[in-house]
Amino acid sequence: MHKFRIAICGTFDIENYGDLIFPELFDMAMHLRGVDCELVRFGPVGGRQPLNEADGEVYKLSRLEAMHNECKFDAIVVGGGALIHFNTLFQYVPQSDRSDSLSDYAIYETWVIPALFSKAFGVPVYWNAPDVPYCFESAVSKIAAKLIEVSDYICVRNASSKSNLLAIGLPEERIVLCPDTALSISRYMGSLRNRDKNDWERQHYIVVHLNRHLKDEEYHVFADVLSQYCFLTGYSVVLLPLANTHGDIEGLLKLQTLLNGPSIMVYPKSIFEMMDIISKARLYVGVSFHGAITALAYGVKAIAYNYMRYAKTRDLYEDLGISELYSENAEQVRVSLTRMLLREQEEDLRVRLAQLQQQIERHFDFIRDQLIASRQSATGTVKRGDLGKVEFASVMIDSVVKLSANASSMRFEMDHALEKTKWLESNASSMRFEMDHILEKTKWLESQVVQLSLLRASDG
């Protein structure tokens, strides 16, 4: 069978466990389906792939066209991850000039450049269940729809993503729902996770994850909750930085100083070591979406500490029927730990997980079938479309991104102004009463001054 050359586009150039799983899962899923792939990773920044001891290369997305001209790609895969929007992120980027400081990260390139490229070269684009985390601003919604409808297979990971696509006019029949593919991690990565030799399975520990975004007032409460639980169970705490692109190490070290009881901060060298640590834990507690998914996929109990208010995490726990293990603050984590001890419906969870994993199987089956069909129908010569140079179009998209950001800012200002107006309206009667009261007081004082002047005149 022909070896397929596939460009997979995502945030594979930053230290984020969840995003780095997707290419590995996709590669293994195609391999088990008899599809021989050369998977070429692309990201906004490029460079050496983080958390990969094999020194894998991630190519800068701006090189996609040049690399295709050298050796043609058969397909482009987008995702997964929360990619489909026009926002620029602000996070730690290993390949930047200052990897120890926060940098702009043009995450929107992960889907915009593939769309422009596909239009120009006719190479099919398949979405690997990414997220559409926000509504598109009305000022750019038509442009977003035009870019998205270029894709041959539009598959997203949750209902809110589908709603956001329907809101910009995409036909419902073009949108496919599939759970986050990391839910199939135990099937596809079972042999890979053991490549890091360690003795984690002989220890009794819980995995804890958080990042720099946790509010100061939460640290002491969360530390108290963990310390009490570990005192009762005899477990130790393993502090695991799953996404240091968000400043995990900074936050976890701060937490460690507040814990009473044994704890260890680990610095994994690969995503497979992270996977191994989570899969052999007694419990996972943290804000990482894919930390929770990994635990659940391997049968480890997982409490979501979703202080970031991610809709994807809330939706996942609702879909799995385990909302009682979902928390948005440290006191709710305390309650969730109690509920977890009383839970007896593990069979229901296993059944629901199996159902979601079957949807993922059908997703990978579809992409395999599309790859084979596109190869069989290929004419051998792909003509350039009428869009022109990809890099020229990318410059135009930069303007769209700025427009989207400006629209968001303007909406915020308008919302703020409306709030102010509502406050003024609601307080107008109170303010009138205060003014009337002040006027009455002023008149009374004036009359007192007049009377005092008359008294003084009569005494004289």
C-alpha positions as CSV (number, residue, x, y, z in Angstrom):
1,M,0.0,0.0,0.0
2,H,1.1,3.6,-0.7
3,K,2.7,5.4,2.2
4,F,0.7,8.5,3.0
5,R,2.5,11.8,3.7
6,I,0.3,13.7,6.1
7,A,0.8,17.1,7.6
8,I,-0.7,17.2,11.1
9,C,-1.2,20.8,12.5
10,G,-1.7,21.8,16.1
11,T,0.1,23.1,19.2
12,F,2.9,20.5,19.1
13,D,5.7,23.0,19.7
14,I,4.7,24.0,23.3
15,E,4.9,22.0,26.6
16,N,1.3,20.8,26.9
17,Y,0.8,17.1,27.6
18,G,-2.8,17.0,26.1
19,D,-1.9,18.5,22.8
20,L,1.3,16.4,22.4
21,I,-0.8,13.2,22.7
22,F,-2.8,13.8,19.5
23,P,-0.1,13.1,16.8
24,E,0.9,9.9,18.7
25,L,-2.7,8.7,18.9
26,F,-3.4,9.5,15.3
27,D,-0.3,7.7,14.1
28,M,-1.0,4.6,16.1
29,A,-4.7,4.6,15.1
30,M,-3.8,4.7,11.4
31,H,-1.1,2.0,11.9
32,L,-3.5,-0.4,13.5
33,R,-5.9,0.2,10.5
34,G,-3.2,-0.8,8.0
35,V,-2.4,2.8,6.9
36,D,1.3,3.5,6.5
37,C,1.9,7.2,7.4
38,E,4.7,9.6,7.4
39,L,3.3,12.1,9.9
40,V,4.9,15.5,9.6
41,R,4.1,17.8,12.6
42,F,3.5,21.6,12.2
43,G,2.9,24.3,14.7
44,P,2.9,28.1,14.9
45,V,6.5,28.4,16.2
46,G,8.1,25.1,15.2
47,G,11.4,23.7,16.6
48,R,12.2,20.6,18.6
49,Q,9.1,18.9,19.9
50,P,8.8,19.3,23.7
51,L,8.7,16.3,26.0
52,N,10.0,14.0,23.3
53,E,13.3,12.3,24.0
54,A,13.5,11.2,20.3
55,D,14.2,14.9,19.3
56,G,11.2,15.0,17.0
57,E,11.0,18.1,14.8
58,V,7.9,20.4,14.6
59,Y,7.9,22.5,11.5
60,K,6.7,26.1,11.4
61,L,3.4,26.4,9.7
62,S,4.6,29.1,7.4
63,R,6.8,26.4,5.7
64,L,3.8,24.2,4.8
65,E,3.7,25.4,1.1
66,A,7.4,25.1,0.5
67,M,7.6,21.6,2.0
68,H,4.7,20.6,-0.1
69,N,6.4,21.8,-3.3
70,E,9.5,19.7,-2.3
71,C,7.5,16.6,-1.5
72,K,3.7,16.6,-1.8
73,F,1.3,16.0,1.1
74,D,-1.6,13.6,0.6
75,A,-3.7,15.2,3.4
76,I,-3.7,17.7,6.2
77,V,-5.1,16.8,9.7
78,V,-6.1,19.6,12.1
79,G,-6.0,19.0,15.8
80,G,-7.1,18.1,18.3
81,G,-7.2,20.8,20.9
82,A,-9.0,24.1,21.4
83,L,-7.8,25.5,18.1
84,I,-10.7,26.9,16.1
85,H,-10.8,30.6,16.8
86,F,-9.0,33.9,15.9
87,N,-7.4,34.5,19.3
88,T,-3.6,34.9,19.9
89,L,-2.6,33.2,23.2
90,F,0.0,34.5,25.7
91,Q,2.1,31.7,27.2
92,Y,5.5,30.2,27.7
93,V,7.0,29.1,24.3
94,P,10.1,26.9,24.5
95,Q,11.4,28.0,21.0
96,S,11.0,31.7,21.6
97,D,14.0,34.0,22.3
98,R,12.9,34.2,25.9
99,S,11.5,30.8,26.8
100,D,11.3,31.8,30.5
101,S,8.8,34.6,29.8
102,L,5.4,34.8,28.3
103,S,5.1,35.3,24.5
104,D,2.4,35.8,21.9
105,Y,1.4,32.5,20.3
106,A,-0.6,32.6,17.0
107,I,-2.7,29.5,17.7
108,Y,-5.2,30.4,14.9
109,E,-2.6,29.5,12.3
110,T,-3.1,25.8,13.1
111,W,-6.4,25.8,11.2
112,V,-6.3,29.0,9.1
113,I,-3.1,28.1,7.2
114,P,-4.3,24.5,6.4
115,A,-7.6,26.0,5.0
116,L,-5.7,28.5,2.8
117,F,-3.3,25.8,1.7
118,S,-6.1,23.4,0.8
119,K,-7.9,26.0,-1.2
120,A,-4.7,26.8,-3.1
121,F,-3.5,23.2,-3.7
122,G,-6.5,21.0,-3.5
123,V,-5.1,18.9,-0.6
124,P,-7.9,17.5,1.6
125,V,-8.2,18.7,5.2
126,Y,-9.6,16.5,8.0
127,W,-10.5,17.8,11.4
128,N,-9.3,15.5,14.2
129,A,-12.0,16.6,16.7
130,P,-10.7,20.0,17.7
131,D,-12.7,22.4,19.9
132,V,-14.4,25.7,18.8
133,P,-14.2,27.2,22.3
134,Y,-15.7,30.6,21.6
135,C,-18.3,32.3,19.4
136,F,-16.8,34.1,16.5
137,E,-17.3,37.9,16.5
138,S,-20.0,38.9,14.0
139,A,-17.4,41.1,12.2
140,V,-15.4,38.1,11.1
141,S,-18.0,35.3,11.2
142,K,-18.4,35.2,7.4
143,I,-14.7,34.9,6.9
144,A,-14.5,32.2,9.5
145,A,-17.3,30.2,7.8
146,K,-15.6,30.5,4.4
147,L,-12.3,29.2,5.8
148,I,-14.0,26.4,7.7
149,E,-16.2,25.1,4.9
150,V,-13.0,24.4,2.8
151,S,-12.3,21.4,5.0
152,D,-13.4,18.0,3.7
153,Y,-14.3,16.6,7.1
154,I,-15.4,18.9,9.9
155,C,-15.4,17.0,13.2
156,V,-15.5,18.7,16.6
157,R,-15.3,17.3,20.1
158,N,-18.4,18.7,21.9
159,A,-21.9,20.1,21.5
160,S,-20.8,23.7,22.3
161,S,-18.3,23.6,19.4
162,K,-21.1,22.5,17.1
163,S,-23.3,25.3,18.3
164,N,-20.5,27.8,17.6
165,L,-20.2,26.6,14.0
166,L,-24.0,26.6,13.5
167,A,-24.0,30.2,14.7
168,I,-21.8,31.3,11.8
169,G,-24.0,29.5,9.2
170,L,-22.4,26.1,8.7
171,P,-24.9,23.5,7.6
172,E,-25.7,21.0,10.4
173,E,-25.2,18.0,8.1
174,R,-21.5,19.0,7.6
175,I,-20.6,18.9,11.3
176,V,-19.7,15.6,12.9
177,L,-19.4,15.1,16.7
178,C,-16.7,12.9,18.2
179,P,-15.3,12.9,21.7
180,D,-11.8,14.1,22.4
181,T,-9.6,11.3,20.9
182,A,-7.5,11.1,24.0
183,L,-10.3,9.1,25.6
184,S,-9.0,6.2,23.5
185,I,-5.5,6.5,25.0
186,S,-5.6,3.2,26.9
187,R,-6.2,1.4,23.6
188,Y,-3.6,3.0,21.4
189,M,-0.9,4.0,23.9
190,G,-0.8,1.0,26.2
191,S,2.5,-0.3,24.9
192,L,4.1,3.1,24.6
193,R,3.5,4.3,28.1
194,N,5.7,1.7,29.6
195,R,8.8,2.7,27.6
196,D,9.9,4.8,30.7
197,K,11.3,2.3,33.3
198,N,10.1,3.2,36.8
199,D,8.5,1.7,39.9
200,W,5.5,3.9,40.2
201,E,3.0,1.0,40.4
202,R,4.6,0.0,43.8
203,Q,3.7,3.3,45.4
204,H,0.5,4.8,46.8
205,Y,0.1,8.3,45.6
206,I,-2.3,10.9,44.2
207,V,-1.5,13.1,41.2
208,V,-2.1,16.8,41.6
209,H,-2.0,19.4,38.8
210,L,-2.6,23.1,38.7
211,N,-1.1,26.2,37.0
212,R,-0.1,29.8,37.6
213,H,-3.8,30.9,37.1
214,L,-5.0,29.6,40.5
215,K,-6.0,32.5,42.7
216,D,-3.9,33.2,45.8
217,E,-6.9,32.7,48.2
218,E,-7.4,29.1,46.8
219,Y,-3.9,27.8,47.6
220,H,-4.3,27.5,51.4
221,V,-7.8,25.9,51.1
222,F,-6.6,23.4,48.5
223,A,-3.5,22.5,50.4
224,D,-5.7,21.9,53.5
225,V,-8.1,19.6,51.5
226,L,-5.2,17.6,50.1
227,S,-3.3,17.3,53.4
228,Q,-6.4,16.1,55.2
229,Y,-7.2,13.5,52.5
230,C,-3.7,12.2,52.4
231,F,-3.6,12.0,56.3
232,L,-6.7,9.8,56.2
233,T,-5.6,7.6,53.3
234,G,-1.8,7.4,53.9
235,Y,-1.2,8.5,50.3
236,S,1.6,10.9,49.2
237,V,1.2,13.7,46.7
238,V,2.9,13.7,43.3
239,L,2.9,17.2,41.8
240,L,2.9,16.8,38.1
241,P,3.4,19.7,35.6
242,L,1.4,18.6,32.6
243,A,1.3,21.9,30.8
244,N,4.2,24.1,31.8
245,T,3.3,26.4,28.9
246,H,0.7,27.8,31.4
247,G,3.3,28.1,34.2
248,D,2.5,24.8,36.1
249,I,5.9,24.5,37.9
250,E,5.5,28.0,39.4
251,G,2.1,27.1,40.8
252,L,2.9,23.6,42.0
253,L,6.0,24.7,43.9
254,K,3.9,27.3,45.7
255,L,1.4,24.6,46.6
256,Q,4.1,22.3,47.9
257,T,5.2,24.8,50.5
258,L,1.7,24.7,52.0
259,L,1.2,20.9,52.1
260,N,1.4,18.9,55.4
261,G,2.6,15.5,54.6
262,P,4.9,13.7,52.0
263,S,4.9,15.2,48.5
264,I,7.3,15.1,45.5
265,M,7.6,17.4,42.6
266,V,8.4,15.5,39.4
267,Y,9.9,16.7,36.1
268,P,9.0,14.2,33.4
269,K,11.1,13.9,30.3
270,S,8.3,12.7,28.0
271,I,4.5,12.5,27.6
272,F,4.8,8.7,28.1
273,E,6.3,9.2,31.6
274,M,3.4,11.6,32.4
275,M,0.9,9.0,31.1
276,D,2.6,6.3,33.2
277,I,2.5,8.3,36.4
278,I,-1.2,9.1,36.0
279,S,-2.3,5.6,35.0
280,K,-0.7,4.1,38.1
281,A,-2.1,6.7,40.6
282,R,-4.8,6.1,43.2
283,L,-6.5,9.4,42.3
284,Y,-6.1,12.4,40.0
285,V,-7.0,15.9,41.1
286,G,-6.3,18.9,38.8
287,V,-7.3,21.5,36.3
288,S,-5.8,19.7,33.2
289,F,-8.6,18.4,30.9
290,H,-6.3,15.7,29.5
291,G,-4.9,14.8,32.9
292,A,-8.5,13.9,33.9
293,I,-9.1,12.1,30.6
294,T,-6.0,10.0,31.0
295,A,-6.9,9.0,34.5
296,L,-10.5,8.0,33.6
297,A,-9.3,6.1,30.5
298,Y,-7.0,4.0,32.7
299,G,-9.7,3.4,35.4
300,V,-8.2,5.9,37.9
301,K,-10.7,8.1,39.8
302,A,-10.4,11.7,38.7
303,I,-11.7,14.9,40.4
304,A,-11.9,17.9,38.1
305,Y,-10.6,21.1,39.9
306,N,-11.9,23.3,37.1
307,Y,-11.1,26.8,38.5
308,M,-10.5,27.9,34.9
309,R,-14.2,27.2,34.2
310,Y,-13.4,25.3,31.0
311,A,-16.7,24.3,29.3
312,K,-15.0,21.2,27.8
313,T,-14.3,19.8,31.3
314,R,-17.8,20.5,32.6
315,D,-19.3,18.9,29.5
316,L,-17.1,15.8,29.8
317,Y,-18.1,15.1,33.4
318,E,-21.8,15.6,32.4
319,D,-21.5,13.3,29.4
320,L,-19.9,10.6,31.6
321,G,-22.5,11.0,34.4
322,I,-19.9,11.9,37.0
323,S,-20.9,15.5,37.7
324,E,-20.5,14.9,41.5
325,L,-16.7,14.7,40.9
326,Y,-16.7,18.1,39.2
327,S,-15.4,21.1,41.2
328,E,-14.7,24.8,40.5
329,N,-13.1,25.7,43.8
330,A,-11.2,24.0,46.6
331,E,-14.2,23.6,48.9
332,Q,-16.0,21.8,46.2
333,V,-13.0,19.5,45.8
334,R,-13.4,18.7,49.5
335,V,-17.1,17.7,48.8
336,S,-16.2,15.8,45.7
337,L,-13.7,13.7,47.7
338,T,-16.4,12.7,50.1
339,R,-18.8,11.9,47.2
340,M,-16.1,9.8,45.5
341,L,-15.8,7.6,48.6
342,L,-19.5,7.0,48.5
343,R,-19.7,6.3,44.7
344,E,-20.8,2.8,43.7
345,Q,-21.6,3.3,40.0
346,E,-18.3,2.5,38.4
347,E,-19.9,0.1,36.0
348,D,-22.1,2.9,34.5
349,L,-18.9,4.9,34.0
350,R,-17.2,2.0,32.2
351,V,-20.2,1.5,29.9
352,R,-20.3,5.2,29.0
353,L,-16.6,5.4,28.4
354,A,-16.9,2.4,26.1
355,Q,-19.7,4.1,24.1
356,L,-17.6,7.3,23.6
357,Q,-14.6,5.2,22.6
358,Q,-16.7,3.5,19.9
359,Q,-17.4,6.9,18.5
360,I,-13.7,7.6,18.3
361,E,-13.2,4.3,16.5
362,R,-15.7,5.3,13.9
363,H,-13.9,8.7,13.5
364,F,-10.6,7.1,12.8
365,D,-12.3,4.5,10.5
366,F,-13.8,7.4,8.5
367,I,-10.4,9.2,8.1
368,R,-8.8,5.9,7.0
369,D,-11.5,5.4,4.4
370,Q,-11.2,9.0,3.1
371,L,-7.4,8.7,2.8
372,I,-7.6,5.5,0.7
373,A,-10.5,6.9,-1.4
374,S,-8.6,10.2,-2.1
375,R,-5.5,8.3,-3.1
376,Q,-7.4,6.0,-5.5
377,S,-9.1,9.0,-7.2
378,A,-6.0,11.2,-7.3
379,T,-4.9,12.2,-10.8
380,G,-1.3,12.7,-9.9
381,T,-1.3,16.4,-10.7
382,V,-2.9,18.9,-8.3
383,K,-3.6,22.3,-9.7
384,R,-3.2,25.5,-7.7
385,G,-6.6,27.1,-6.9
386,D,-7.5,30.7,-7.5
387,L,-6.7,32.0,-4.0
388,G,-3.1,32.8,-4.8
389,K,-0.1,32.5,-2.6
390,V,-0.7,31.0,0.8
391,E,1.6,33.4,2.6
392,F,0.0,36.4,1.0
393,A,-3.4,35.1,2.2
394,S,-1.9,34.6,5.7
395,V,-1.0,38.3,5.8
396,M,-4.7,39.1,5.0
397,I,-5.8,36.7,7.8
398,D,-3.6,38.6,10.3
399,S,-5.8,41.6,9.6
400,V,-8.8,39.5,10.3
401,V,-7.3,38.4,13.6
402,K,-6.8,42.1,14.6
403,L,-10.3,42.9,13.5
404,S,-11.6,40.1,15.7
405,A,-9.5,41.3,18.6
406,N,-10.8,44.8,18.2
407,A,-14.4,43.6,17.9
408,S,-13.9,41.7,21.2
409,S,-12.5,44.8,22.9
410,M,-15.2,47.0,21.6
411,R,-17.9,44.5,22.8
412,F,-16.3,44.5,26.2
413,E,-16.3,48.3,26.3
414,M,-19.9,48.4,25.2
415,D,-20.9,45.8,27.8
416,H,-19.1,47.9,30.4
417,A,-20.9,51.0,29.3
418,L,-24.2,49.2,29.4
419,E,-23.5,48.0,32.9
420,K,-22.7,51.5,33.9
421,T,-25.9,52.8,32.3
422,K,-28.0,50.2,34.1
423,W,-26.3,51.0,37.4
424,L,-27.0,54.7,36.9
425,E,-30.6,54.0,36.0
426,S,-31.1,51.7,39.0
427,N,-29.6,54.3,41.3
428,A,-31.2,57.4,39.8
429,S,-34.1,57.5,42.2
430,S,-31.8,57.0,45.1
431,M,-29.5,59.7,43.9
432,R,-32.5,62.1,43.4
433,F,-33.6,61.4,46.9
434,E,-30.1,62.2,48.1
435,M,-30.0,65.4,46.1
436,D,-33.5,66.5,47.5
437,H,-32.3,65.7,51.0
438,I,-29.1,67.8,50.4
439,L,-31.3,70.7,49.1
440,E,-33.6,70.5,52.1
441,K,-30.6,70.6,54.4
442,T,-29.1,73.5,52.5
443,K,-32.4,75.5,52.9
444,W,-32.6,74.7,56.6
445,L,-29.0,75.8,57.1
446,E,-29.7,79.0,55.2
447,S,-32.7,79.8,57.4
448,Q,-30.6,79.1,60.5
449,V,-27.9,81.5,59.3
450,V,-30.6,84.2,58.8
451,Q,-32.1,83.7,62.2
452,L,-28.6,83.8,63.8
453,S,-27.9,87.1,62.0
454,L,-31.2,88.6,63.3
455,L,-30.4,87.5,66.9
456,R,-27.0,89.1,66.7
457,A,-28.5,92.4,65.3
458,S,-31.0,92.5,68.1
459,D,-28.4,92.0,70.8
460,G,-26.3,94.8,69.4
